[in-house]
Each structure stands twice: as C-alpha cells, then as structure tokens.
Amino acid sequence: MTKDKDQELIEIAIAWCLAWGEDLEPQTDLETLSQMQEAMSKQGQIPDTVRSYVENAQTLNQLPYPQTLEALADIAQKHSTLWESKIGLVYGGATKI
C-alpha cells in the first residue's frame, strides 16, 4: 500500500512534534528536524537521533482506525509509548476568521 500525500504529510508532522518534545524550545536541533523532514519526503537517510520518532510516527500511521472502544483500548495498551506522547498538532483550516 502506498501512502497518499496527506498521509505522508501527517506522518512527517507527527514525527516532527514527537522530536520537538514538550517544551517551548525543541529538544532536537532545528537542522536535524529539517533533515528528518526532507529525508521522510524523499525516502532519504533519517538522522539516527530522530529515527525512533520517525518509526513511532510510521507505526501510528499504519494502525487501523479503531471501530470500537475495545479496539481503542487495545491500541492504547499495545502502543503505550504512542498513547502517552503529547503532541500539539492541528490538521485543518480556517473557514471564517
């Protein structure tokens, strides 16, 4: 299965947020984040310091959408690292301002 462009962009955004961390200042330097983004866009070499964040984002993107509360609880249990991660990601746009 190939990823469409939206899925790819969401995966990059999630990896970026995970690599950024929970503080106002990034826990990973911006140059490395940019290298990660470019590598993910072009199937390049992911920097080692952010590889785990990319792998977590890819894992999350491959999970099936839970159709029941039990399925959601199962995902939370099996993927606790992803479940407990805090990210500030908004997907959408403004319709009226």
All heavy atoms as an XYZ file, in Angstrom:
762
protein
N       0.836     -1.168      0.000
C       0.000      0.000      0.000
C       0.890      1.243      0.000
O       1.800      1.371      0.791
C      -0.881     -0.030      1.240
C      -1.781      1.163      1.387
S      -2.874      0.938      2.794
C      -2.474      2.403      3.701
N       0.623      2.153     -0.894
C       1.387      3.384     -0.925
C       0.645      4.472     -0.161
O      -0.581      4.491     -0.111
C       1.631      3.843     -2.380
O       0.369      4.067     -2.992
C       2.432      2.815     -3.152
N       1.415      5.350      0.420
C       0.831      6.451      1.176
C       0.454      7.568      0.222
O       1.195      7.877     -0.700
C       1.839      6.996      2.177
C       2.112      6.104      3.335
C       3.057      6.814      4.270
C       4.336      6.026      4.275
N       5.353      6.576      5.110
N      -0.702      8.187      0.468
C      -1.009      9.378     -0.304
C      -0.290     10.566      0.333
O       0.295     10.470      1.406
C      -2.516      9.604     -0.450
C      -3.230      9.938      0.853
O      -2.576     10.390      1.816
O      -4.453      9.763      0.911
N      -0.310     11.680     -0.351
C       0.447     12.870      0.093
C      -0.016     13.352      1.465
O       0.803     13.724      2.298
C       0.317     13.985     -0.956
C       1.253     15.129     -0.718
C       2.694     14.691     -0.868
C       3.623     15.865     -0.733
N       5.013     15.467     -0.627
N      -1.330     13.333      1.725
C      -1.833     13.761      3.034
C      -1.302     12.869      4.150
O      -0.892     13.360      5.198
C      -3.362     13.768      3.066
C      -3.964     14.933      2.300
O      -3.241     15.927      2.052
O      -5.159     14.849      1.954
N      -1.326     11.562      3.943
C      -0.807     10.638      4.955
C       0.675     10.891      5.205
O       1.133     10.860      6.335
C      -1.007      9.183      4.522
C      -2.417      8.695      4.587
C      -2.524      7.280      4.072
O      -1.908      6.915      3.067
N      -3.306      6.480      4.755
N       1.411     11.131      4.140
C       2.840     11.409      4.264
C       3.080     12.680      5.076
O       3.933     12.712      5.970
C       3.462     11.551      2.880
C       4.944     11.852      2.903
C       5.508     12.023      1.503
O       5.313     11.118      0.673
O       6.141     13.065      1.260
N       2.313     13.722      4.777
C       2.481     14.994      5.493
C       2.100     14.859      6.969
O       2.776     15.426      7.840
C       1.659     16.088      4.827
C       2.130     16.512      3.435
C       1.137     17.481      2.802
C       3.531     17.104      3.477
N       1.047     14.118      7.259
C       0.649     13.901      8.650
C       1.723     13.116      9.390
O       2.075     13.434     10.521
C      -0.719     13.196      8.727
C      -1.817     14.165      8.267
C      -1.006     12.697     10.137
C      -3.174     13.526      8.071
N       2.283     12.108      8.740
C       3.352     11.314      9.351
C       4.569     12.187      9.656
O       5.160     12.091     10.741
C       3.727     10.170      8.405
C       4.558      9.092      9.025
C       4.705      7.917      8.085
O       3.777      7.093      8.018
O       5.759      7.836      7.416
N       4.938     13.058      8.742
C       6.059     13.974      8.960
C       5.750     14.912     10.118
O       6.593     15.152     10.989
C       6.380     14.762      7.667
C       6.974     13.829      6.610
C       7.335     15.914      7.966
C       7.077     14.435      5.221
N       4.524     15.443     10.146
C       4.138     16.372     11.218
C       4.172     15.696     12.585
O       4.644     16.282     13.565
C       2.745     16.943     10.935
N       3.694     14.473     12.669
C       3.707     13.756     13.946
C       5.146     13.473     14.382
O       5.494     13.672     15.545
C       2.871     12.468     13.861
C       1.389     12.841     13.760
C       3.120     11.569     15.068
C       0.466     11.685     13.474
N       5.991     13.030     13.451
C       7.400     12.788     13.783
C       8.064     14.082     14.255
O       8.836     14.077     15.221
C       8.142     12.205     12.577
N       7.764     15.188     13.596
C       8.319     16.495     13.982
C       7.891     16.835     15.404
O       8.708     17.247     16.226
C       7.861     17.559     12.992
C       8.420     18.925     13.238
C       8.072     19.780     14.237
C       9.444     19.593     12.498
N       8.798     20.948     14.148
C       9.646     20.863     13.101
C      10.194     19.258     11.384
C      10.565     21.777     12.606
C      11.107     20.168     10.900
C      11.296     21.417     11.508
N       6.603     16.685     15.703
C       6.097     17.011     17.042
C       6.733     16.124     18.105
O       7.088     16.598     19.186
C       4.579     16.874     17.086
S       3.708     18.153     16.162
N       6.860     14.837     17.821
C       7.487     13.928     18.784
C       8.952     14.306     19.015
O       9.426     14.301     20.150
C       7.385     12.480     18.297
C       5.987     11.868     18.279
C       6.021     10.507     17.582
C       5.421     11.741     19.685
N       9.653     14.641     17.936
C      11.065     15.003     18.055
C      11.243     16.365     18.724
O      12.265     16.609     19.367
C      11.724     15.000     16.672
N      10.273     17.250     18.579
C      10.345     18.575     19.197
C      10.339     18.438     20.711
O      11.111     19.078     21.409
C       9.177     19.435     18.741
C       9.235     20.836     19.261
C       8.879     21.258     20.517
C       9.702     21.991     18.573
N       9.071     22.604     20.638
C       9.589     23.083     19.452
C      10.190     22.209     17.288
C       9.943     24.379     19.095
C      10.544     23.493     16.933
C      10.431     24.562     17.827
N       9.423     17.645     21.255
C       9.302     17.482     22.698
C       8.179     18.330     23.260
O       7.386     18.920     22.528
N       8.118     18.410     24.561
C       7.006     19.069     25.242
C       7.293     20.519     25.637
O       6.400     21.211     26.110
C       6.621     18.274     26.489
C       6.086     16.892     26.162
C       5.655     16.130     27.380
O       5.257     16.750     28.377
O       5.722     14.889     27.340
N       8.505     20.991     25.462
C       8.860     22.350     25.861
C       8.680     23.329     24.709
O       8.491     22.931     23.556
C      10.311     22.382     26.352
C      10.510     21.541     27.611
O       9.584     21.500     28.442
O      11.586     20.929     27.740
N       8.760     24.616     25.035
C       8.657     25.636     24.003
C       9.847     25.596     23.056
O       9.724     25.864     21.867
C       8.548     27.031     24.631
C       7.264     27.305     25.418
C       7.330     28.693     26.057
C       6.042     27.195     24.532
N      11.005     25.274     23.584
C      12.213     25.127     22.774
C      12.370     23.656     22.385
O      12.107     22.765     23.195
C      13.449     25.603     23.551
C      13.421     27.084     23.883
C      13.424     27.966     22.648
O      14.152     27.660     21.686
O      12.675     28.958     22.647
N      12.837     23.390     21.171
C      12.939     21.993     20.733
C      14.023     21.225     21.486
O      15.072     21.779     21.813
C      13.288     22.114     19.251
C      13.915     23.452     19.110
C      13.266     24.326     20.149
N      13.741     19.953     21.732
C      14.747     19.092     22.350
C      15.738     18.586     21.296
O      16.802     18.085     21.630
C      14.079     17.917     23.068
C      13.394     16.935     22.142
C      12.690     15.825     22.876
O      12.724     15.736     24.081
N      12.029     14.954     22.128
N      15.378     18.714     20.032
C      16.214     18.326     18.901
C      16.508     19.593     18.110
O      15.613     20.406     17.892
C      15.465     17.320     18.004
O      15.045     16.211     18.793
C      16.331     16.835     16.869
N      17.748     19.763     17.665
C      18.076     20.998     16.954
C      17.307     21.083     15.631
O      16.953     20.069     15.029
C      19.583     21.129     16.742
C      20.139     20.062     15.823
O      20.487     18.977     16.321
O      20.200     20.321     14.607
N      17.039     22.300     15.220
C      16.209     22.546     14.042
C      16.822     21.999     12.754
O      16.104     21.569     11.861
C      15.916     24.040     13.902
C      15.017     24.632     14.996
C      14.866     26.134     14.808
C      13.663     23.955     15.018
N      18.129     21.988     12.676
C      18.793     21.433     11.483
C      18.483     19.945     11.349
O      18.178     19.466     10.255
C      20.301     21.661     11.557
C      21.028     21.176     10.321
C      22.522     21.458     10.369
O      22.942     22.392     11.064
O      23.258     20.721      9.702
N      18.533     19.225     12.457
C      18.224     17.791     12.438
C      16.755     17.573     12.093
O      16.418     16.661     11.329
C      18.560     17.141     13.793
O      19.943     17.350     14.073
C      18.258     15.659     13.791
N      15.865     18.404     12.641
C      14.440     18.288     12.314
C      14.209     18.512     10.821
O      13.429     17.792     10.189
C      13.625     19.283     13.143
C      13.498     18.984     14.632
C      12.806     20.139     15.348
C      12.751     17.689     14.874
N      14.890     19.478     10.254
C      14.763     19.748      8.814
C      15.300     18.589      7.986
O      14.709     18.219      6.965
C      15.490     21.039      8.443
O      14.856     22.137      9.049
N      16.428     18.011      8.411
C      16.986     16.848      7.718
C      16.013     15.674      7.780
O      15.829     14.951      6.797
C      18.323     16.447      8.334
C      19.439     17.425      8.070
C      20.683     17.108      8.893
O      20.697     16.199      9.728
N      21.736     17.872      8.673
N      15.382     15.486      8.936
C      14.408     14.417      9.100
C      13.234     14.623      8.144
O      12.816     13.703      7.446
C      13.897     14.384     10.544
C      12.790     13.380     10.797
S      11.997     13.608     12.407
C      11.040     15.107     12.111
N      12.723     15.857      8.097
C      11.585     16.162      7.229
C      11.926     15.894      5.764
O      11.147     15.267      5.046
C      11.178     17.619      7.411
C      10.017     18.037      6.548
C       9.659     19.495      6.735
O      10.265     20.212      7.530
N       8.661     19.949      6.009
N      13.083     16.355      5.347
C      13.480     16.141      3.957
C      13.678     14.664      3.653
O      13.252     14.170      2.602
C      14.763     16.908      3.640
C      15.176     16.714      2.209
C      15.906     17.907      1.640
O      15.867     18.988      2.227
O      16.513     17.719      0.589
N      14.297     13.935      4.562
C      14.524     12.508      4.357
C      13.197     11.749      4.280
O      13.042     10.834      3.463
C      15.389     11.945      5.476
N      12.242     12.139      5.114
C      10.938     11.467      5.076
C      10.199     11.782      3.779
O       9.497     10.926      3.237
C      10.086     11.878      6.278
C      10.596     11.319      7.593
S       9.611     11.854      9.001
C       8.159     10.795      8.814
N      10.366     12.981      3.245
C       9.703     13.369      1.998
C      10.294     12.663      0.790
O       9.582     12.352     -0.158
C       9.815     14.882      1.778
O       9.127     15.581      2.766
N      11.586     12.417      0.850
C      12.285     11.895     -0.329
C      12.861     10.498     -0.116
O      13.734     10.075     -0.863
C      13.387     12.862     -0.724
C      12.838     14.213     -1.105
C      13.923     15.169     -1.491
C      13.252     16.439     -1.981
N      13.935     17.631     -1.697
N      12.401      9.805      0.915
C      12.891      8.452      1.209
C      14.400      8.425      1.399
O      15.078      7.515      0.953
C      12.486      7.471      0.086
C      10.997      7.406     -0.180
C      10.201      6.923      1.014
O      10.580      5.981      1.672
N       9.115      7.597      1.313
N      14.929      9.443      2.071
C      16.362      9.539      2.318
C      16.753      8.909      3.643
O      15.975      8.202      4.279
N      17.975      9.193      4.067
C      18.537      8.662      5.309
C      18.066      9.507      6.493
O      18.360     10.688      6.563
C      20.068      8.657      5.224
C      20.765      8.068      6.425
C      20.522      6.568      6.569
O      20.280      5.872      5.595
N      20.573      6.085      7.793
N      17.350      8.876      7.406
C      16.855      9.558      8.607
C      18.015      9.686      9.599
O      18.708      8.704      9.872
C      15.713      8.751      9.269
C      14.585      8.456      8.281
C      15.204      9.436     10.527
C      13.804      9.621      7.816
N      18.244     10.891     10.164
C      19.293     11.026     11.181
C      19.025     10.075     12.367
O      17.881      9.916     12.800
C      19.179     12.489     11.617
C      18.546     13.190     10.461
C      17.610     12.180      9.864
N      20.079      9.454     12.868
C      19.945      8.481     13.959
C      19.274      9.062     15.201
O      18.527      8.364     15.880
C      21.316      7.915     14.350
C      21.880      6.988     13.285
O      21.087      6.428     12.494
O      23.109      6.815     13.247
N      19.515     10.334     15.486
C      18.986     10.927     16.713
C      17.465     11.058     16.705
O      16.864     11.213     17.767
C      19.604     12.320     16.963
O      19.362     13.138     15.818
C      21.085     12.224     17.242
N      16.844     10.993     15.532
C      15.386     11.117     15.448
C      14.710      9.878     14.862
O      13.501      9.868     14.656
C      14.980     12.375     14.643
C      15.373     13.648     15.379
C      15.566     12.352     13.251
N      15.484      8.845     14.622
C      14.952      7.631     13.990
C      13.778      7.040     14.777
O      12.768      6.635     14.206
C      16.048      6.583     13.815
C      15.575      5.341     13.075
C      16.707      4.365     12.781
N      17.869      4.994     12.200
C      17.989      5.355     10.920
N      16.990      5.170     10.102
N      19.093      5.900     10.472
N      13.867      7.024     16.104
C      12.789      6.418     16.903
C      11.484      7.208     16.758
O      10.398      6.626     16.748
C      13.192      6.312     18.368
O      13.355      7.592     18.937
N      11.575      8.531     16.631
C      10.372      9.341     16.444
C       9.709      9.048     15.102
O       8.488      8.954     14.997
C      10.691     10.833     16.541
C      11.353     11.217     17.836
C      12.622     11.768     17.853
C      10.707     11.006     19.056
C      13.236     12.121     19.050
C      11.316     11.358     20.254
C      12.577     11.907     20.242
O      13.176     12.248     21.425
N      10.533      8.887     14.076
C      10.020      8.555     12.742
C       9.361      7.180     12.772
O       8.261      6.990     12.243
C      11.147      8.616     11.687
C      10.669      8.083     10.343
C      11.668     10.036     11.548
N      10.012      6.221     13.406
C       9.442      4.875     13.490
C       8.115      4.883     14.243
O       7.167      4.201     13.848
C      10.438      3.923     14.148
C      11.633      3.632     13.264
C      12.767      2.896     13.973
O      12.687      2.691     15.204
O      13.739      2.541     13.283
N       8.022      5.670     15.322
C       6.765      5.771     16.063
C       5.665      6.396     15.202
O       4.521      5.936     15.216
C       6.942      6.572     17.351
C       7.592      5.777     18.442
O       7.534      4.555     18.467
N       8.219      6.461     19.379
N       5.996      7.429     14.451
C       5.010      8.072     13.576
C       4.549      7.110     12.481
O       3.359      7.052     12.155
C       5.597      9.343     12.961
N       5.479      6.340     11.932
C       5.120      5.362     10.899
C       4.245      4.255     11.477
O       3.280      3.827     10.835
C       6.387      4.783     10.268
C       7.121      5.796      9.424
C       8.498      5.340      8.995
O       9.109      4.461      9.594
N       9.017      5.963      7.945
N       4.561      3.808     12.679
C       3.740      2.789     13.338
C       2.324      3.302     13.542
O       1.344      2.615     13.233
C       4.355      2.389     14.693
O       5.640      1.812     14.459
C       3.479      1.393     15.424
N       2.217      4.516     14.063
C       0.907      5.114     14.298
C       0.112      5.220     12.998
O      -1.083      4.928     12.952
C       1.070      6.493     14.935
C      -0.203      7.263     15.225
C      -1.054      6.528     16.255
C       0.133      8.661     15.722
N       0.769      5.614     11.930
C       0.111      5.803     10.640
C      -0.374      4.488     10.038
O      -1.280      4.476      9.215
C       1.054      6.514      9.673
C       0.327      7.216      8.556
O      -0.827      7.582      8.684
N       1.013      7.406      7.457
N       0.220      3.364     10.439
C      -0.147      2.064      9.892
C      -1.226      1.349     10.707
O      -1.767      0.348     10.262
C       1.090      1.170      9.793
C       2.088      1.662      8.784
C       3.415      0.922      8.846
O       3.577      0.004      9.628
N       4.353      1.329      8.023
N      -1.536      1.884     11.876
C      -2.555      1.243     12.714
C      -3.935      1.419     12.091
O      -4.246      2.474     11.546
C      -2.556      1.848     14.120
C      -1.324      1.596     14.975
C      -1.421      2.377     16.281
C      -1.154      0.124     15.252
N      -4.765      0.390     12.192
C      -6.133      0.538     11.677
C      -6.932      1.474     12.568
O      -6.694      1.548     13.778
C      -6.693     -0.889     11.740
C      -5.896     -1.560     12.809
C      -4.520     -0.935     12.759
N      -7.853      2.188     11.980
C      -8.703      3.094     12.750
C      -9.602      2.251     13.653
O     -10.315      1.366     13.165
C      -9.543      3.963     11.826
C     -10.295      5.044     12.567
C      -9.657      6.232     12.887
C     -11.612      4.863     12.956
C     -10.326      7.220     13.582
C     -12.284      5.850     13.646
C     -11.635      7.019     13.959
O     -12.294      7.999     14.648
N      -9.591      2.497     14.968
C     -10.398      1.666     15.873
C     -11.897      1.924     15.678
O     -12.330      3.072     15.646
C      -9.939      2.099     17.263
C      -9.371      3.464     17.080
C      -8.830      3.513     15.686
N     -12.653      0.848     15.540
C     -14.090      0.954     15.322
C     -14.891      0.799     16.614
O     -16.091      1.070     16.628
C     -14.542     -0.097     14.304
C     -13.889      0.044     12.947
C     -14.243      1.350     12.254
O     -15.387      1.794     12.298
N     -13.262      1.976     11.623
N     -14.220      0.321     17.661
C     -14.909      0.110     18.933
C     -14.042      0.639     20.072
O     -12.838      0.868     19.903
C     -15.173     -1.392     19.185
O     -13.906     -2.058     19.322
C     -15.969     -2.018     18.055
N     -14.655      0.799     21.224
C     -13.924      1.224     22.407
C     -12.877      0.176     22.793
O     -11.767      0.513     23.198
C     -14.896      1.468     23.565
C     -14.287      1.998     24.856
C     -13.536      3.302     24.620
C     -15.373      2.194     25.902
N     -13.219     -1.095     22.622
C     -12.284     -2.179     22.929
C     -11.062     -2.122     22.016
O      -9.937     -2.335     22.458
C     -12.964     -3.549     22.822
C     -14.008     -3.810     23.874
C     -15.351     -3.127     23.576
O     -15.635     -2.800     22.402
O     -16.103     -2.902     24.536
N     -11.289     -1.813     20.743
C     -10.168     -1.708     19.800
C      -9.264     -0.529     20.172
O      -8.041     -0.635     20.083
C     -10.689     -1.557     18.372
N      -9.870      0.566     20.598
C      -9.091      1.725     21.031
C      -8.275      1.394     22.283
O      -7.090      1.731     22.378
C     -10.007      2.918     21.290
C      -9.333      4.205     21.745
C      -8.378      4.720     20.680
C     -10.389      5.259     22.069
N      -8.888      0.711     23.232
C      -8.188      0.307     24.456
C      -7.040     -0.641     24.126
O      -5.966     -0.571     24.739
C      -9.160     -0.346     25.434
N      -7.239     -1.513     23.149
C      -6.196     -2.449     22.729
C      -4.999     -1.700     22.141
O      -3.846     -2.009     22.443
C      -6.773     -3.436     21.710
C      -5.811     -4.547     21.376
O      -5.258     -5.168     22.322
O      -5.606     -4.808     20.168
N      -5.275     -0.690     21.323
C      -4.189      0.127     20.757
C      -3.440      0.842     21.871
O      -2.207      0.885     21.886
C      -4.742      1.125     19.722
C      -5.173      0.393     18.466
C      -3.703      2.197     19.387
C      -5.881      1.255     17.444
N      -4.185      1.409     22.818
C      -3.553      2.128     23.932
C      -2.657      1.206     24.741
O      -1.583      1.614     25.198
C      -4.623      2.741     24.829
N      -3.061     -0.031     24.914
C      -2.259     -0.985     25.690
C      -1.034     -1.454     24.902
O       0.071     -1.482     25.431
C      -3.113     -2.188     26.083
C      -2.350     -3.204     26.912
C      -3.210     -4.414     27.260
O      -4.285     -4.604     26.716
N      -2.719     -5.218     28.163
N      -1.224     -1.794     23.643
C      -0.126     -2.331     22.821
C       0.896     -1.262     22.432
O       2.053     -1.565     22.195
C      -0.673     -2.987     21.561
C      -1.356     -4.298     21.803
C      -1.849     -4.898     20.512
C      -2.559     -6.215     20.774
N      -3.160     -6.757     19.547
N       0.461     -0.025     22.338
C       1.331      1.061     21.879
C       1.337      2.184     22.912
O       1.048      3.343     22.593
C       0.861      1.577     20.518
C       0.803      0.521     19.469
N       1.919      0.070     18.811
C      -0.231     -0.202     18.983
C       1.574     -0.872     17.961
N       0.272     -1.054     18.037
N       1.708      1.856     24.119
C       1.636      2.822     25.217
C       2.532      4.041     24.985
O       2.178      5.151     25.376
C       1.971      2.155     26.548
O       3.283      1.633     26.523
N       3.669      3.862     24.350
C       4.556      4.992     24.070
C       3.849      6.013     23.193
O       3.912      7.218     23.439
C       5.848      4.524     23.383
O       6.498      3.590     24.216
C       6.784      5.692     23.108
N       3.163      5.539     22.162
C       2.420      6.440     21.281
C       1.237      7.053     22.015
O       0.942      8.232     21.868
C       1.917      5.678     20.051
C       2.965      5.138     19.096
C       2.313      4.295     18.019
C       3.746      6.273     18.474
N       0.565      6.262     22.805
C      -0.635      6.712     23.501
C      -0.317      7.814     24.508
O      -1.087      8.748     24.678
C      -1.288      5.519     24.192
C      -2.620      5.841     24.784
C      -2.897      6.073     26.099
C      -3.855      5.996     24.093
N      -4.218      6.347     26.263
C      -4.845      6.310     25.045
C      -4.225      5.898     22.756
C      -6.168      6.524     24.707
C      -5.552      6.109     22.419
C      -6.497      6.426     23.393
N       0.831      7.708     25.167
C       1.189      8.659     26.219
C       1.940      9.880     25.700
O       2.186     10.814     26.456
C       2.011      7.943     27.289
C       1.203      6.882     28.018
C       2.040      5.965     28.880
O       3.256      6.193     29.001
O       1.468      5.008     29.411
N       2.288      9.901     24.431
C       3.002     11.040     23.853
C       2.079     12.234     23.748
O       0.899     12.102     23.425
C       3.531     10.692     22.464
O       4.484      9.665     22.546
N       2.644     13.393     24.021
C       1.879     14.638     23.905
C       2.381     15.389     22.684
O       3.570     15.671     22.572
C       2.067     15.491     25.153
C       1.517     14.855     26.399
C       1.771     15.749     27.595
C       1.294     15.072     28.859
N       1.559     15.882     30.043
N       1.457     15.675     21.783
C       1.824     16.460     20.615
C       0.814     17.579     20.429
O      -0.351     17.455     20.799
C       1.933     15.615     19.323
C       0.603     14.942     18.993
C       3.032     14.582     19.445
C       0.579     14.266     17.642
N       1.273     18.661     19.874
C       0.404     19.791     19.560
C       0.264     19.887     18.063
O       1.035     20.559     17.403
N      -0.684     19.180     17.510
C      -0.827     19.108     16.065
C      -2.264     19.431     15.701
O      -3.200     18.838     16.233
C      -0.463     17.707     15.581
C      -0.564     17.402     14.106
C       0.443     18.253     13.331
C      -0.293     15.934     13.857
N      -2.444     20.374     14.805
C      -3.769     20.718     14.335
C      -3.793     20.492     12.835
O      -2.904     20.941     12.116
C      -4.111     22.191     14.652
C      -5.457     22.567     14.074
C      -4.077     22.425     16.145
N      -4.779     19.758     12.384
C      -4.937     19.481     10.949
C      -6.264     20.066     10.507
O      -7.298     19.735     11.045
C      -4.893     17.974     10.699
C      -4.973     17.576      9.252
C      -3.894     17.808      8.409
C      -6.109     16.987      8.745
C      -3.951     17.445      7.085
C      -6.170     16.625      7.419
C      -5.094     16.849      6.586
O      -5.159     16.491      5.266
N      -6.228     20.972      9.596
C      -7.456     21.582      9.118
C      -7.191     23.006      8.668
O      -6.057     23.408      8.476
N      -8.227     23.750      8.539
C      -8.068     25.131      8.102
C      -9.172     25.993      8.645
O     -10.166     25.506      9.185
N      -9.006     27.268      8.485
C      -9.995     28.215      8.957
C     -11.072     28.399      7.892
O     -10.781     28.501      6.706
C      -9.332     29.550      9.265
N     -12.321     28.435      8.337
C     -13.405     28.709      7.392
C     -13.887     30.142      7.526
O     -14.301     30.740      6.548
C     -14.596     27.738      7.622
O     -15.000     27.839      8.985
C     -14.187     26.329      7.296
N     -13.839     30.682      8.740
C     -14.196     32.077      8.965
C     -13.279     32.640     10.035
O     -12.988     31.973     11.015
C     -15.637     32.203      9.455
C     -16.662     31.924      8.426
C     -18.049     32.197      8.996
C     -19.114     31.924      7.958
N     -20.447     32.216      8.486
N     -12.852     33.842      9.826
C     -11.996     34.485     10.824
C     -12.593     35.835     11.170
O     -13.021     36.555     10.321
C     -10.549     34.629     10.330
C      -9.982     33.245     10.103
C      -9.718     35.444     11.289
C      -8.553     33.180      9.665
